[in-house]
Amino acid sequence: MGFVKEFKEFAMKGNVMDMAVGVIIGGAFGKIVTSMVNDVLMPVISLCTGGIDFTNLFVNLSGSEKYDTIAAAQEAGASVLAYGQFIQNVVDFIIVAFCIFLMIKGMNKLTKKKEEAPAPAPEPPAPTKEETLLTEIRDLLKNK
């Protein structure tokens, strides 16, 4: 039972739960980035490059037969090198990496501001017995 108890303690720590939330949000963020690349960026890039559809860029490795689309080549059972899809995945990665860089940069800026906050001034040391006694004597002399 020691192994199960140890695993339960590990799984219930805050860092593991934070990581799980991060993975779930990361999966959803990945879908958003993929949609942005496929539906926004790549059509603009395609327009700038003369209408090239990156998803259909491939090399037929099976022979000399020509296929118009990668789907037709794969349907025919041809072996293809789909470098257009690779280009899209690289663009996906660059966008995700850049967003993570910006998030970490922001987090570092926030933690740096917290560290730079001035520490409260230390309290003056308590008066020694001699100082307390001298203060009492002074006060008595004032009252006379």
PAMARSE-463046 format. One record per residue: residue number from 0; residue in three letters; x, y, z of N, C-alpha, C in turn. Coordinates in Angstrom, 3 decimals. Last residue first. Layout:
N
+------+------+----------+----------+----------+----------+----------+----------+----------+----------+----------+
| resi | resn |      npx |      npy |      npz |     capx |     capy |     capz |      cpx |      cpy |      cpz |
+------+------+----------+----------+----------+----------+----------+----------+----------+----------+----------+
|  NUM |  ala |        X |        Y |        Z |        X |        Y |        Z |        X |        Y |        Z |
...
+------+------+----------+----------+----------+----------+----------+----------+----------+----------+----------+
// end
This chain:
144
+------+------+----------+----------+----------+----------+----------+----------+----------+----------+----------+
| resi | resn |      npx |      npy |      npz |     capx |     capy |     capz |      cpx |      cpy |      cpz |
+------+------+----------+----------+----------+----------+----------+----------+----------+----------+----------+
|  143 |  lys |    9.722 |   67.651 |   37.749 |   10.033 |   68.391 |   38.973 |   10.098 |   69.845 |   38.760 |
|  142 |  asn |    9.456 |   66.559 |   35.217 |    8.247 |   66.751 |   36.016 |    8.507 |   67.561 |   37.288 |
|  141 |  lys |   12.043 |   66.252 |   34.359 |   11.185 |   67.218 |   33.673 |    9.972 |   67.561 |   34.540 |
|  140 |  leu |   12.936 |   64.181 |   35.971 |   13.545 |   65.498 |   36.145 |   12.689 |   66.586 |   35.489 |
|  139 |  leu |   11.401 |   62.090 |   34.940 |   11.219 |   62.506 |   36.331 |   11.771 |   63.896 |   36.574 |
|  138 |  asp |   12.468 |   61.928 |   32.331 |   11.063 |   62.272 |   32.508 |   10.781 |   62.739 |   33.938 |
|  137 |  arg |   15.104 |   61.139 |   32.948 |   14.848 |   62.404 |   32.255 |   13.402 |   62.870 |   32.462 |
|  136 |  ile |   14.587 |   58.614 |   34.071 |   15.213 |   59.658 |   34.889 |   14.955 |   61.022 |   34.262 |
|  135 |  glu |   13.536 |   57.294 |   31.838 |   12.709 |   57.466 |   33.046 |   13.265 |   58.588 |   33.918 |
|  134 |  thr |   15.772 |   57.333 |   30.162 |   14.541 |   57.988 |   29.734 |   13.639 |   58.258 |   30.936 |
|  133 |  leu |   17.550 |   55.745 |   31.641 |   17.873 |   57.157 |   31.406 |   16.642 |   57.956 |   30.980 |
|  132 |  leu |   16.183 |   53.281 |   31.455 |   16.410 |   53.896 |   32.755 |   16.712 |   55.384 |   32.597 |
|  131 |  thr |   16.330 |   52.832 |   28.683 |   15.030 |   52.915 |   29.340 |   15.164 |   53.628 |   30.682 |
|  130 |  glu |   19.108 |   52.677 |   28.344 |   18.361 |   53.735 |   27.676 |   17.001 |   53.936 |   28.333 |
|  129 |  glu |   19.648 |   50.381 |   29.896 |   20.259 |   51.664 |   30.259 |   19.480 |   52.823 |   29.641 |
|  128 |  lys |   18.307 |   48.403 |   28.529 |   17.883 |   48.728 |   29.896 |   18.436 |   50.089 |   30.318 |
|  127 |  thr |   17.779 |   49.561 |   25.100 |   18.444 |   48.748 |   26.123 |   17.941 |   49.176 |   27.497 |
|  126 |  pro |   14.921 |   49.601 |   22.965 |   15.933 |   50.290 |   23.781 |   16.519 |   49.346 |   24.840 |
|  125 |  ala |   14.801 |   47.536 |   20.055 |   14.230 |   47.918 |   21.350 |   15.311 |   48.598 |   22.189 |
|  124 |  pro |   15.612 |   48.857 |   16.821 |   15.824 |   47.907 |   17.926 |   15.225 |   48.445 |   19.236 |
|  123 |  pro |   13.023 |   49.720 |   14.517 |   14.220 |   50.068 |   15.280 |   14.387 |   49.102 |   16.453 |
|  122 |  glu |   12.052 |   47.434 |   11.970 |   11.722 |   48.199 |   13.165 |   13.003 |   48.544 |   13.915 |
|  121 |  pro |   12.942 |   47.870 |    8.562 |   13.002 |   47.105 |    9.806 |   12.696 |   48.011 |   11.000 |
|  120 |  ala |   10.617 |   48.710 |    6.044 |   11.768 |   49.126 |    6.854 |   11.780 |   48.331 |    8.158 |
|  119 |  pro |    9.659 |   46.162 |    3.736 |    9.325 |   47.143 |    4.757 |   10.552 |   47.452 |    5.612 |
|  118 |  ala |   11.229 |   46.078 |    0.547 |   10.906 |   45.405 |    1.793 |   10.565 |   46.469 |    2.834 |
|  117 |  pro |    9.895 |   47.061 |   -2.561 |   10.772 |   47.328 |   -1.423 |   10.280 |   46.607 |   -0.167 |
|  116 |  ala |    9.713 |   44.835 |   -5.256 |    8.951 |   45.610 |   -4.285 |    9.811 |   45.817 |   -3.043 |
|  115 |  glu |   11.082 |   43.087 |   -6.852 |   11.626 |   44.427 |   -6.717 |   10.866 |   45.275 |   -5.706 |
|  114 |  glu |    9.494 |   40.821 |   -6.895 |   10.781 |   40.751 |   -6.208 |   11.340 |   42.147 |   -5.948 |
|  113 |  lys |    7.367 |   41.735 |   -8.438 |    7.117 |   41.316 |   -7.061 |    8.418 |   41.299 |   -6.263 |
|  112 |  lys |    8.672 |   42.162 |  -10.858 |    8.079 |   43.299 |  -10.153 |    7.808 |   42.953 |   -8.701 |
|  111 |  lys |    9.318 |   39.520 |  -11.481 |   10.409 |   40.473 |  -11.244 |    9.877 |   41.685 |  -10.488 |
|  110 |  thr |    6.836 |   38.427 |  -11.955 |    7.586 |   37.956 |  -10.787 |    8.738 |   38.894 |  -10.473 |
|  109 |  leu |    6.172 |   39.869 |  -14.307 |    5.357 |   39.980 |  -13.100 |    6.121 |   39.534 |  -11.863 |
|  108 |  lys |    8.177 |   39.021 |  -16.057 |    8.058 |   40.453 |  -15.747 |    7.248 |   40.652 |  -14.468 |
|  107 |  asn |    7.614 |   36.312 |  -16.224 |    8.894 |   36.741 |  -15.647 |    8.841 |   38.214 |  -15.254 |
|  106 |  met |    5.135 |   36.451 |  -17.523 |    5.212 |   35.895 |  -16.166 |    6.503 |   36.329 |  -15.481 |
|  105 |  gly |    5.960 |   37.523 |  -20.000 |    5.032 |   38.256 |  -19.139 |    5.082 |   37.766 |  -17.703 |
|  104 |  lys |    7.563 |   35.400 |  -20.901 |    8.150 |   36.736 |  -20.734 |    7.273 |   37.581 |  -19.813 |
|  103 |  ile |    5.653 |   33.419 |  -21.081 |    6.736 |   33.274 |  -20.098 |    7.396 |   34.620 |  -19.846 |
|  102 |  met |    4.077 |   34.485 |  -23.173 |    3.495 |   34.213 |  -21.864 |    4.578 |   34.114 |  -20.792 |
|  101 |  leu |    5.921 |   34.624 |  -25.285 |    5.313 |   35.854 |  -24.778 |    4.707 |   35.642 |  -23.391 |
|  100 |  phe |    6.490 |   31.877 |  -25.591 |    7.567 |   32.816 |  -25.259 |    6.992 |   34.097 |  -24.658 |
|   99 |  ile |    3.980 |   30.984 |  -26.384 |    4.524 |   30.520 |  -25.106 |    5.651 |   31.437 |  -24.657 |
|   98 |  cys |    3.867 |   32.285 |  -28.884 |    2.879 |   32.594 |  -27.841 |    3.377 |   32.156 |  -26.468 |
|   97 |  phe |    6.026 |   31.018 |  -30.187 |    6.047 |   32.464 |  -29.968 |    5.071 |   32.867 |  -28.874 |
|   96 |  ala |    5.129 |   28.369 |  -30.269 |    6.355 |   28.693 |  -29.547 |    6.431 |   30.190 |  -29.242 |
|   95 |  val |    2.846 |   28.694 |  -31.917 |    2.698 |   28.214 |  -30.539 |    3.931 |   28.580 |  -29.717 |
|   94 |  ile |    4.139 |   29.575 |  -34.299 |    3.133 |   30.413 |  -33.639 |    2.961 |   29.991 |  -32.181 |
|   93 |  ile |    5.798 |   27.394 |  -34.865 |    6.390 |   28.718 |  -34.646 |    5.402 |   29.627 |  -33.920 |
|   92 |  phe |    3.912 |   25.335 |  -35.254 |    4.878 |   25.269 |  -34.154 |    5.453 |   26.646 |  -33.839 |
|   91 |  asp |    2.588 |   26.228 |  -37.593 |    1.862 |   25.989 |  -36.340 |    2.817 |   26.054 |  -35.149 |
|   90 |  val |    4.765 |   26.136 |  -39.361 |    4.142 |   27.427 |  -39.063 |    3.336 |   27.331 |  -37.772 |
|   89 |  val |    5.126 |   23.368 |  -39.360 |    6.215 |   24.231 |  -38.890 |    5.665 |   25.608 |  -38.533 |
|   88 |  asn |    2.735 |   22.544 |  -40.505 |    3.018 |   22.162 |  -39.128 |    4.154 |   22.999 |  -38.537 |
|   87 |  gln |    3.044 |   23.580 |  -43.101 |    1.968 |   24.074 |  -42.241 |    2.237 |   23.733 |  -40.779 |
|   86 |  ile |    5.216 |   22.013 |  -43.947 |    5.365 |   23.477 |  -43.868 |    4.287 |   24.063 |  -42.959 |
|   85 |  phe |    3.983 |   19.499 |  -43.926 |    5.109 |   19.764 |  -43.015 |    5.313 |   21.273 |  -42.847 |
|   84 |  gln |    2.253 |   19.806 |  -46.016 |    1.684 |   19.647 |  -44.679 |    2.761 |   19.906 |  -43.627 |
|   83 |  gly |    4.206 |   19.879 |  -48.025 |    3.320 |   21.021 |  -47.813 |    2.685 |   20.981 |  -46.429 |
|   82 |  tyr |    5.401 |   17.392 |  -48.148 |    6.171 |   18.480 |  -47.545 |    5.329 |   19.730 |  -47.328 |
|   81 |  ala |    4.731 |   14.397 |  -48.206 |    3.827 |   15.547 |  -48.087 |    4.548 |   16.704 |  -47.407 |
|   80 |  leu |    5.572 |   12.062 |  -50.294 |    6.283 |   12.895 |  -49.332 |    5.503 |   14.214 |  -49.277 |
|   79 |  val |    3.807 |    8.987 |  -50.813 |    4.042 |   10.403 |  -51.074 |    4.832 |   11.039 |  -49.939 |
|   78 |  ser |    2.951 |    6.137 |  -52.527 |    3.757 |    6.635 |  -51.419 |    4.136 |    8.075 |  -51.731 |
|   77 |  ala |   -0.382 |    5.384 |  -53.494 |    0.961 |    5.848 |  -53.821 |    1.669 |    6.330 |  -52.549 |
|   76 |  gly |   -2.994 |    4.643 |  -53.330 |   -2.006 |    3.830 |  -52.629 |   -0.575 |    4.231 |  -52.921 |
|   75 |  ala |   -4.931 |    6.222 |  -54.276 |   -4.410 |    5.232 |  -55.220 |   -3.352 |    4.343 |  -54.569 |
|   74 |  glu |   -5.193 |    7.896 |  -52.108 |   -6.294 |    6.995 |  -52.424 |   -5.845 |    5.881 |  -53.365 |
|   73 |  gln |   -2.882 |    9.387 |  -52.333 |   -3.022 |    8.477 |  -51.200 |   -4.141 |    7.481 |  -51.429 |
|   72 |  ala |   -3.497 |   10.789 |  -54.683 |   -2.308 |    9.939 |  -54.627 |   -2.426 |    8.934 |  -53.489 |
|   71 |  ala |   -5.763 |   12.220 |  -53.900 |   -5.858 |   11.259 |  -55.014 |   -4.673 |   10.296 |  -54.987 |
|   70 |  ala |   -4.671 |   13.803 |  -51.873 |   -5.737 |   12.855 |  -51.544 |   -5.866 |   11.797 |  -52.639 |
|   69 |  ile |   -2.937 |   15.429 |  -53.242 |   -2.355 |   14.438 |  -52.336 |   -3.402 |   13.388 |  -51.962 |
|   68 |  thr |   -3.886 |   15.833 |  -56.682 |   -3.939 |   16.184 |  -55.262 |   -3.297 |   15.079 |  -54.442 |
|   67 |  asp |   -3.139 |   14.835 |  -59.199 |   -3.437 |   16.256 |  -59.033 |   -3.416 |   16.695 |  -57.567 |
|   66 |  tyr |   -0.446 |   12.720 |  -60.052 |   -1.698 |   12.909 |  -59.317 |   -1.893 |   14.398 |  -59.100 |
|   65 |  lys |    1.233 |   10.686 |  -62.384 |    0.959 |   12.026 |  -61.858 |   -0.406 |   12.044 |  -61.169 |
|   64 |  glu |    3.625 |    8.052 |  -62.267 |    2.235 |    8.461 |  -62.446 |    1.991 |    9.797 |  -61.739 |
|   63 |  ser |    6.132 |    7.134 |  -61.708 |    6.025 |    8.276 |  -62.621 |    4.590 |    8.742 |  -62.822 |
|   62 |  gly |    6.337 |    6.304 |  -58.227 |    6.585 |    6.092 |  -59.640 |    6.346 |    7.344 |  -60.439 |
|   61 |  ser |    6.227 |    6.837 |  -55.509 |    5.866 |    5.517 |  -56.012 |    6.199 |    5.287 |  -57.475 |
|   60 |  leu |    6.520 |    9.327 |  -54.512 |    7.688 |    8.452 |  -54.396 |    7.443 |    7.082 |  -55.024 |
|   59 |  asn |    5.551 |   12.463 |  -55.348 |    5.148 |   11.070 |  -55.502 |    6.394 |   10.197 |  -55.491 |
|   58 |  val |    5.486 |   15.090 |  -53.128 |    6.303 |   14.412 |  -54.131 |    5.856 |   12.957 |  -54.153 |
|   57 |  phe |    3.341 |   17.953 |  -52.611 |    3.859 |   16.624 |  -52.295 |    4.726 |   16.122 |  -53.433 |
|   56 |  leu |    1.042 |   20.234 |  -51.614 |    2.425 |   20.118 |  -52.077 |    2.974 |   18.765 |  -51.633 |
|   55 |  asn |   -1.465 |   20.682 |  -50.603 |   -1.335 |   19.771 |  -51.745 |    0.082 |   19.726 |  -52.322 |
|   54 |  thr |   -1.218 |   22.565 |  -48.647 |   -1.641 |   21.225 |  -48.236 |   -1.507 |   20.224 |  -49.370 |
|   53 |  phe |   -0.600 |   24.920 |  -49.984 |    0.468 |   24.184 |  -49.310 |    0.061 |   22.781 |  -48.901 |
|   52 |  asp |   -1.449 |   26.022 |  -52.967 |   -2.099 |   25.397 |  -51.811 |   -1.070 |   24.506 |  -51.137 |
|   51 |  ile |   -0.694 |   29.041 |  -54.500 |   -0.174 |   27.720 |  -54.133 |   -0.896 |   27.236 |  -52.879 |
|   50 |  gly |   -1.341 |   31.572 |  -55.465 |   -2.389 |   30.564 |  -55.364 |   -1.898 |   29.173 |  -55.029 |
|   49 |  gly |    0.918 |   33.238 |  -55.363 |    0.301 |   32.915 |  -56.647 |   -0.699 |   31.789 |  -56.585 |
|   48 |  thr |    1.765 |   33.908 |  -52.861 |    2.651 |   33.054 |  -53.661 |    1.998 |   32.605 |  -54.958 |
|   47 |  cys |   -0.311 |   35.332 |  -51.715 |    0.948 |   36.042 |  -51.995 |    1.883 |   35.231 |  -52.894 |
|   46 |  leu |   -2.167 |   33.290 |  -51.385 |   -2.490 |   34.406 |  -52.260 |   -1.216 |   35.141 |  -52.668 |
|   45 |  ser |   -0.804 |   31.766 |  -49.477 |   -1.114 |   31.189 |  -50.788 |   -1.427 |   32.288 |  -51.802 |
|   44 |  ile |   -0.877 |   33.520 |  -47.341 |    0.428 |   33.143 |  -47.916 |    0.230 |   32.570 |  -49.312 |
|   43 |  val |   -3.639 |   33.490 |  -46.947 |   -2.965 |   34.755 |  -47.271 |   -1.613 |   34.472 |  -47.912 |
|   42 |  pro |   -4.062 |   30.757 |  -46.338 |   -4.699 |   31.352 |  -47.522 |   -4.053 |   32.679 |  -47.928 |
|   41 |  met |   -2.422 |   30.617 |  -43.964 |   -2.033 |   29.906 |  -45.185 |   -2.780 |   30.416 |  -46.417 |
|   40 |  leu |   -3.822 |   32.277 |  -42.029 |   -2.467 |   32.570 |  -42.523 |   -2.153 |   31.909 |  -43.862 |
|   39 |  val |   -6.555 |   31.192 |  -41.839 |   -6.233 |   32.618 |  -41.967 |   -4.876 |   32.831 |  -42.630 |
|   38 |  asp |   -6.872 |   28.431 |  -41.713 |   -7.977 |   29.227 |  -42.224 |   -7.646 |   30.696 |  -42.444 |
|   37 |  asn |   -4.465 |   27.290 |  -40.724 |   -5.145 |   26.710 |  -41.887 |   -6.139 |   27.672 |  -42.533 |
|   36 |  val |   -3.811 |   29.022 |  -38.542 |   -2.851 |   28.756 |  -39.621 |   -3.581 |   28.289 |  -40.871 |
|   35 |  met |   -6.144 |   28.969 |  -37.009 |   -5.623 |   30.248 |  -37.491 |   -4.659 |   30.036 |  -38.656 |
|   34 |  ser |   -6.351 |   26.231 |  -36.489 |   -7.390 |   26.897 |  -37.271 |   -6.881 |   28.220 |  -37.833 |
|   33 |  thr |   -4.053 |   25.934 |  -34.922 |   -4.191 |   25.184 |  -36.169 |   -5.248 |   25.827 |  -37.067 |
|   32 |  val |   -4.733 |   27.588 |  -32.756 |   -3.586 |   27.938 |  -33.598 |   -3.683 |   27.212 |  -34.937 |
|   31 |  ile |   -6.911 |   26.178 |  -31.719 |   -7.091 |   27.562 |  -32.163 |   -5.968 |   27.952 |  -33.112 |
|   30 |  lys |   -5.699 |   23.771 |  -31.032 |   -6.764 |   23.775 |  -32.037 |   -6.980 |   25.175 |  -32.599 |
|   29 |  gly |   -3.947 |   24.678 |  -29.051 |   -3.417 |   24.082 |  -30.278 |   -4.449 |   24.058 |  -31.388 |
|   28 |  phe |   -5.721 |   25.386 |  -27.058 |   -4.971 |   26.448 |  -27.718 |   -4.384 |   25.942 |  -29.034 |
|   27 |  ala |   -6.525 |   22.844 |  -26.251 |   -7.510 |   23.753 |  -26.846 |   -6.813 |   24.874 |  -27.609 |
|   26 |  gly |   -4.072 |   21.932 |  -25.255 |   -4.758 |   21.214 |  -26.327 |   -5.773 |   22.097 |  -27.032 |
|   25 |  gly |   -3.599 |   23.806 |  -23.216 |   -2.687 |   23.716 |  -24.355 |   -3.309 |   22.991 |  -25.528 |
|   24 |  ile |   -5.600 |   23.161 |  -21.417 |   -5.664 |   24.462 |  -22.094 |   -4.762 |   24.458 |  -23.325 |
|   23 |  ile |   -4.581 |   20.629 |  -20.687 |   -5.923 |   20.762 |  -21.264 |   -6.052 |   22.080 |  -22.024 |
|   22 |  val |   -2.073 |   21.299 |  -19.650 |   -2.173 |   20.377 |  -20.791 |   -3.531 |   20.527 |  -21.475 |
|   21 |  gly |   -2.785 |   22.976 |  -17.498 |   -1.978 |   23.490 |  -18.601 |   -2.079 |   22.614 |  -19.839 |
|   20 |  val |   -4.089 |   21.162 |  -15.844 |   -4.855 |   22.279 |  -16.405 |   -4.110 |   22.847 |  -17.607 |
|   19 |  ala |   -1.849 |   19.574 |  -15.233 |   -3.005 |   18.982 |  -15.920 |   -3.852 |   20.075 |  -16.565 |
|   18 |  met |   -0.252 |   21.407 |  -13.850 |    0.227 |   20.856 |  -15.109 |   -0.933 |   20.252 |  -15.913 |
|   17 |  asp |   -1.806 |   21.817 |  -11.590 |   -1.524 |   22.945 |  -12.481 |   -1.083 |   22.446 |  -13.848 |
|   16 |  met |   -1.649 |   19.240 |  -10.507 |   -2.951 |   19.750 |  -10.938 |   -2.766 |   20.939 |  -11.888 |
|   15 |  val |    1.063 |   19.171 |   -9.924 |    0.506 |   18.183 |  -10.859 |   -0.843 |   18.674 |  -11.381 |
|   14 |  asn |    1.314 |   21.236 |   -8.057 |    2.026 |   21.319 |   -9.328 |    1.448 |   20.357 |  -10.355 |
|   13 |  gly |   -0.186 |   20.410 |   -5.787 |   -0.646 |   21.514 |   -6.623 |    0.019 |   21.558 |   -7.979 |
|   12 |  lys |   -0.647 |   16.887 |   -5.356 |    0.135 |   18.109 |   -5.166 |   -0.341 |   19.161 |   -6.159 |
|   11 |  met |   -1.918 |   14.552 |   -5.917 |   -2.719 |   15.604 |   -5.307 |   -1.936 |   16.887 |   -5.047 |
|   10 |  ala |    0.015 |   12.832 |   -6.878 |   -1.036 |   13.280 |   -7.796 |   -1.838 |   14.440 |   -7.226 |
|    9 |  phe |    1.551 |   12.320 |   -4.562 |    2.152 |   12.985 |   -5.719 |    1.076 |   13.593 |   -6.608 |
|    8 |  glu |   -0.309 |   10.966 |   -2.978 |    0.267 |   12.220 |   -2.492 |    0.865 |   13.019 |   -3.650 |
|    7 |  lys |   -0.700 |    8.724 |   -4.642 |   -1.826 |    9.603 |   -4.330 |   -1.317 |   10.956 |   -3.840 |
|    6 |  phe |    1.834 |    7.525 |   -4.578 |    1.313 |    8.042 |   -5.849 |    0.170 |    9.023 |   -5.597 |
|    5 |  glu |    1.920 |    6.797 |   -1.868 |    2.910 |    7.740 |   -2.394 |    2.431 |    8.358 |   -3.705 |
|    4 |  lys |   -0.172 |    4.943 |   -1.809 |   -0.251 |    6.152 |   -0.980 |    0.708 |    7.214 |   -1.503 |
|    3 |  val |    0.868 |    2.997 |   -3.531 |   -0.390 |    3.661 |   -3.875 |   -0.525 |    4.972 |   -3.095 |
|    2 |  phe |    3.154 |    2.213 |   -2.088 |    3.286 |    2.746 |   -3.441 |    2.043 |    3.545 |   -3.831 |
|    1 |  gly |    2.135 |    1.183 |    0.305 |    3.004 |    2.349 |    0.342 |    3.114 |    3.021 |   -1.020 |
|    0 |  met |    0.805 |   -1.198 |    0.000 |    0.000 |    0.000 |    0.000 |    0.849 |    1.264 |    0.000 |
+------+------+----------+----------+----------+----------+----------+----------+----------+----------+----------+
// end
